Amino acid sequence: MFRIALIPAFLAVLYIGFPGSRITAMVLFIIAGVTDLIDGHIARSRNQVTDFGKFMDPLADKILIVSAMLWFVGQGAMPAWAALIVIIREFMVTALRLIAVNNGRVIAAGISGKVKTAVTMVCLTAMFLPLLQWMIYLCVALITVTTVVSGLEYFVKNKDAMNWEK
């Protein structure tokens, strides 16, 4: 959960702005992403996967990703509609998880959600660099498509978790 502590530093670097702040923010973003991988690997290898971790790990990812996206929207590098699709998907999947846990079930991150997170992290990292416009459009398209596909997969695979009668 080290990456939670990196988020305020990441945001401060982005919003204060100084020569080299974009690269510094990108490095902090990469460190946060790498610590996510390490944290997950350690938890699985030591059989220390917990329900708390299943909720907090995706939450930390959401906070980091949405923070970066909102900054890119403010900079004009990402359209607000693309960030909104990501935010709506995150709220919907979180709602699904809350309904499921209320019905005695914990929904862990699926493979498409992990792919979505990886694609998003790589694309957002790339967007800190001086890219050609078509590359930025490609990053936004990849983020949007993987977000929609993974959101749909969560609901299709877990429709039985939405027992509304309880």
C-alpha positions in Angstrom: 0.0 0.0 0.0 3.1 2.2 -0.3 1.6 3.7 -3.5 -1.1 5.4 -1.5 1.6 7.5 0.2 3.0 8.4 -3.2 -0.2 9.9 -4.5 0.0 13.3 -2.6 3.6 13.7 -3.8 2.6 12.8 -7.3 -0.2 15.4 -7.2 1.9 18.1 -5.6 4.6 17.6 -8.3 1.9 17.9 -11.1 0.1 20.9 -9.8 2.9 22.9 -8.4 4.8 22.5 -11.6 8.5 23.3 -12.0 11.1 22.6 -14.6 11.1 18.8 -15.0 7.9 18.3 -13.0 6.3 16.2 -15.8 9.2 13.7 -15.8 9.3 13.7 -12.0 5.6 13.0 -11.9 6.0 10.2 -14.5 8.8 8.6 -12.3 6.5 8.8 -9.2 3.7 7.3 -11.3 6.0 4.4 -12.5 7.2 3.8 -8.9 3.5 3.6 -7.8 2.8 1.1 -10.6 5.8 -1.0 -9.8 5.0 -1.1 -6.1 1.5 -2.3 -7.0 3.1 -5.3 -8.9 5.5 -6.0 -6.1 2.8 -5.8 -3.4 0.6 -8.2 -5.3 3.4 -10.6 -5.9 4.4 -10.7 -2.3 0.8 -11.1 -1.1 0.2 -14.0 -3.5 3.6 -15.7 -2.9 3.1 -15.6 0.9 -0.5 -16.6 0.7 -1.4 -13.3 2.4 -4.3 -12.3 0.0 -7.0 -10.8 2.1 -10.5 -9.4 1.5 -9.2 -6.0 2.7 -6.4 -6.2 0.1 -9.0 -7.2 -2.6 -10.8 -4.0 -1.9 -7.9 -1.6 -1.1 -5.6 -2.6 -4.0 -8.1 -1.7 -6.7 -9.0 1.5 -4.8 -5.4 2.6 -4.7 -5.2 2.0 -8.5 -8.4 4.0 -9.0 -7.1 7.0 -7.0 -3.8 7.0 -8.8 -5.2 6.6 -12.3 -8.1 9.1 -11.9 -5.7 11.6 -10.4 -3.5 11.4 -13.5 -6.4 11.4 -15.9 -7.9 14.5 -14.3 -4.6 16.3 -14.6 -4.4 15.3 -18.3 -8.0 16.6 -18.8 -6.9 19.9 -17.2 -3.9 20.1 -19.6 -6.1 19.4 -22.6 -4.2 16.1 -23.3 -7.3 13.9 -22.6 -10.9 14.5 -23.4 -13.1 14.7 -20.4 -15.5 12.2 -21.9 -12.8 9.5 -21.8 -12.0 10.2 -18.2 -15.7 10.1 -17.4 -16.0 6.7 -19.0 -13.3 5.4 -16.7 -14.7 7.0 -13.6 -18.3 5.7 -14.4 -16.9 2.2 -14.9 -15.0 2.4 -11.6 -18.1 3.5 -9.7 -20.2 0.8 -11.4 -17.7 -2.0 -10.6 -17.4 -0.7 -7.0 -21.2 -0.8 -6.7 -21.2 -4.4 -8.0 -18.6 -5.4 -5.5 -20.6 -3.8 -2.7 -23.8 -5.6 -3.7 -21.9 -8.8 -4.0 -20.3 -8.4 -0.5 -23.7 -7.7 0.9 -24.7 -11.0 -0.5 -21.7 -12.8 1.1 -19.4 -12.8 -2.0 -16.1 -11.0 -2.7 -15.3 -10.2 -6.3 -11.6 -10.1 -6.9 -10.0 -8.4 -9.9 -10.6 -10.3 -13.1 -8.1 -10.8 -15.9 -9.7 -8.1 -18.1 -9.5 -5.7 -15.1 -5.8 -6.4 -14.7 -5.3 -5.9 -18.5 -7.2 -2.6 -18.3 -5.1 -1.4 -15.4 -1.9 -2.4 -17.1 -2.9 -0.7 -20.4 -4.0 2.4 -18.6 -0.8 2.6 -16.5 1.4 2.2 -19.6 -0.6 4.7 -21.7 -0.8 7.3 -18.9 2.9 6.9 -18.4 3.5 7.4 -22.1 1.3 10.5 -22.0 3.8 12.2 -19.7 6.2 12.2 -22.6 6.1 14.6 -25.6 4.1 12.3 -27.9 2.7 13.0 -31.3 -1.0 13.8 -31.3 -2.0 10.5 -32.9 -0.1 8.6 -30.2 -2.1 10.4 -27.5 -5.3 9.5 -29.4 -4.2 5.9 -29.5 -3.5 5.9 -25.8 -6.9 7.4 -25.0 -8.6 4.9 -27.4 -6.8 1.9 -25.7 -7.7 3.2 -22.2 -11.3 3.7 -23.2 -11.8 0.3 -25.0 -10.1 -1.8 -22.3 -12.2 0.1 -19.7 -15.5 -0.6 -21.4 -14.6 -4.3 -22.2 -13.5 -5.0 -18.6 -16.5 -3.3 -17.1 -18.8 -5.4 -19.3 -16.9 -8.5 -18.3 -17.4 -7.8 -14.6 -21.1 -7.5 -15.0 -21.5 -10.5 -17.3 -19.4 -12.8 -15.1 -21.0 -11.6 -11.9 -24.6 -11.1 -12.8 -25.6 -13.8 -10.3 -24.0 -11.7 -7.5 -26.6 -9.0 -7.9 -29.3 -10.8 -5.9 -31.7 -7.9 -5.4 -34.1 -9.9 -3.2 -31.9 -9.7 -0.1 
